[in-house]
Amino acid sequence: MNSEKLQHWQVGDVKITKLVEVVIGPVGADFFFPDATQQQIDKHRWLRPHFVDASGMLLGSLHTFIVETKDRRILVDTCIGNDKKRVNPPWDMMHNPFLEDLADLGYPVDSIDTVMCTHLHVDHVGWNTRLDDGKWVPTFPKARYLFARKEWEHWTTDGVSQITPDDAIGDSVRPILEAGLADLVEVDHRVSDEVWFEPTPGHSPAHVSVHIASRGDEAIITGDMIHHPLQLSEPDLITHFCFDRAQARTTRRAFLEKYQDRPVLVLGTHFHAPTAGYVVHDGNAWRLKY
């Protein structure tokens, strides 16, 4: 696998591995951000060449993180998945070697004991299930799947009218509950002393990030609290997909202020390689140091 598809980080005793399902881009800014301008992109030179290409187009990624502790094998977000009817044409009825790649890394499906979903959007839950004889069954049969209770309640009660034609809840989340493998947890749920949910609401009602700490080292997997590194320099930019725009901005600014100039590795769930870095204060905003 090439370096853009696979990366590793060590956080104390915890090993983190990124496995890419789909590379995003080059795409125009409006793919993510309805209000972004080319001028906003071009003025932040630090974004090139990894996150913005030579023509000013954005680069991104859809990937999962495998978090391996001394006694757990955790997947954080499970991408899009195969065989699923999706509105976005490149994601529709995909057939890719994601599970084979995972096994080649030493993580066959039966070895995964925990799946953590930062939220329940279509590109974060897809490999929760796979198609088997016409039915959606859990991909990781020995895992407990952790969903924030308030997130589940939103999409199944308050959020019924917001479920898209993709129906990711129906094909990628509900079958997990029906199989008895789901744990509906609080937004600050701790998996262990080393891994826990950190509340980062706004993009979705109960969006969470994943905090990792071991032997004095720390890392945070952002989920969609930050979609693209451009949002460090332009923190008020909102994606097409944010549930509460004001809350999303407030959460992101609070996160950047909290972690600026600290040795906390930030791993973006949609960041193109190099994917991870440290938040540093830069004038009236921030950038990623990597």
Secondary structure as the mmCIF struct_conf table of DSSP 4:
data_model
#
loop_
_struct_conf.conf_type_id
_struct_conf.id
_struct_conf.beg_label_comp_id
_struct_conf.beg_label_asym_id
_struct_conf.beg_label_seq_id
_struct_conf.end_label_comp_id
_struct_conf.end_label_asym_id
_struct_conf.end_label_seq_id
TURN_TY1_P TURN_TY1_P1 SER A 3 LYS A 5
STRN STRN1 LEU A 6 VAL A 11
TURN_TY1_P TURN_TY1_P2 GLY A 12 ASP A 13
STRN STRN2 VAL A 14 VAL A 27
HELX_RH_3T_P HELX_RH_3T_P1 ALA A 29 PHE A 31
TURN_TY1_P TURN_TY1_P3 PHE A 32 PHE A 32
TURN_TY1_P TURN_TY1_P4 PRO A 34 ASP A 35
HELX_RH_AL_P HELX_RH_AL_P1 GLN A 38 ASP A 42
TURN_TY1_P TURN_TY1_P5 LYS A 43 LYS A 43
HELX_RH_3T_P HELX_RH_3T_P2 ARG A 45 LEU A 47
TURN_TY1_P TURN_TY1_P6 ARG A 48 PHE A 51
STRN STRN3 VAL A 52 VAL A 52
TURN_TY1_P TURN_TY1_P7 ALA A 54 SER A 55
BEND BEND1 GLY A 56 GLY A 56
STRN STRN4 LEU A 58 GLU A 68
BEND BEND2 LYS A 70 ASP A 71
STRN STRN5 ARG A 73 VAL A 76
BEND BEND3 ILE A 80 ILE A 80
BEND BEND4 ASN A 82 ASP A 83
BEND BEND5 VAL A 87 ASN A 88
HELX_RH_3T_P HELX_RH_3T_P3 PRO A 89 TRP A 91
TURN_TY1_P TURN_TY1_P8 ASP A 92 MET A 93
HELX_RH_AL_P HELX_RH_AL_P2 PHE A 98 ASP A 104
TURN_TY1_P TURN_TY1_P9 LEU A 105 GLY A 106
HELX_RH_3T_P HELX_RH_3T_P4 VAL A 109 SER A 111
STRN STRN6 THR A 114 MET A 116
BEND BEND6 THR A 118 THR A 118
HELX_RH_3T_P HELX_RH_3T_P5 VAL A 122 HIS A 124
TURN_TY1_P TURN_TY1_P10 VAL A 125 VAL A 125
HELX_RH_3T_P HELX_RH_3T_P6 GLY A 126 ASN A 128
STRN STRN7 THR A 129 ASP A 132
TURN_TY1_P TURN_TY1_P11 ASP A 133 GLY A 134
STRN STRN8 LYS A 135 PRO A 138
BEND BEND7 THR A 139 PHE A 140
TURN_TY1_P TURN_TY1_P12 PRO A 141 LYS A 142
HELX_LH_PP_P HELX_LH_PP_P1 ALA A 143 ALA A 143
STRN STRN9 ARG A 144 ALA A 148
HELX_RH_AL_P HELX_RH_AL_P3 ARG A 149 GLU A 153
HELX_RH_PI_P HELX_RH_PI_P1 HIS A 154 ASP A 158
TURN_TY1_P TURN_TY1_P13 GLY A 159 GLY A 159
HELX_RH_3T_P HELX_RH_3T_P7 VAL A 160 GLN A 162
TURN_TY1_P TURN_TY1_P14 PRO A 165 ASP A 166
HELX_RH_AL_P HELX_RH_AL_P4 ALA A 168 ALA A 168
HELX_RH_PI_P HELX_RH_PI_P2 ILE A 169 VAL A 173
HELX_RH_AL_P HELX_RH_AL_P5 ARG A 174 GLU A 178
TURN_TY1_P TURN_TY1_P15 ALA A 179 GLY A 180
STRN STRN10 ALA A 182 VAL A 185
TURN_TY1_P TURN_TY1_P16 VAL A 187 ASP A 188
STRN STRN11 ARG A 190 ARG A 190
BEND BEND8 VAL A 191 GLU A 194
STRN STRN12 VAL A 195 PRO A 199
BEND BEND9 GLY A 202 SER A 204
TURN_TY1_P TURN_TY1_P17 PRO A 205 ALA A 206
STRN STRN13 VAL A 208 SER A 214
TURN_TY1_P TURN_TY1_P18 ARG A 215 GLY A 216
STRN STRN14 ASP A 217 ILE A 221
TURN_TY1_P TURN_TY1_P19 GLY A 223 ASP A 224
BEND BEND10 MET A 225 ILE A 226
BEND BEND11 HIS A 228 HIS A 228
TURN_TY1_P TURN_TY1_P20 PRO A 229 PRO A 229
HELX_RH_AL_P HELX_RH_AL_P6 LEU A 230 SER A 233
BEND BEND12 GLU A 234 GLU A 234
TURN_TY1_P TURN_TY1_P21 PRO A 235 ASP A 236
TURN_TY1_P TURN_TY1_P22 HIS A 240 PHE A 241
BEND BEND13 PHE A 243 PHE A 243
HELX_RH_AL_P HELX_RH_AL_P7 ARG A 245 TYR A 259
TURN_TY1_P TURN_TY1_P23 GLN A 260 ASP A 261
BEND BEND14 ARG A 262 PRO A 263
STRN STRN15 VAL A 264 LEU A 267
TURN_TY1_P TURN_TY1_P24 THR A 269 HIS A 270
STRN STRN16 PHE A 271 PHE A 271
HELX_LH_PP_P HELX_LH_PP_P2 HIS A 272 HIS A 272
TURN_TY1_P TURN_TY1_P25 ALA A 273 PRO A 274
STRN STRN17 ALA A 276 ASP A 282
TURN_TY1_P TURN_TY1_P26 GLY A 283 ASN A 284
STRN STRN18 ALA A 285 LYS A 289
#
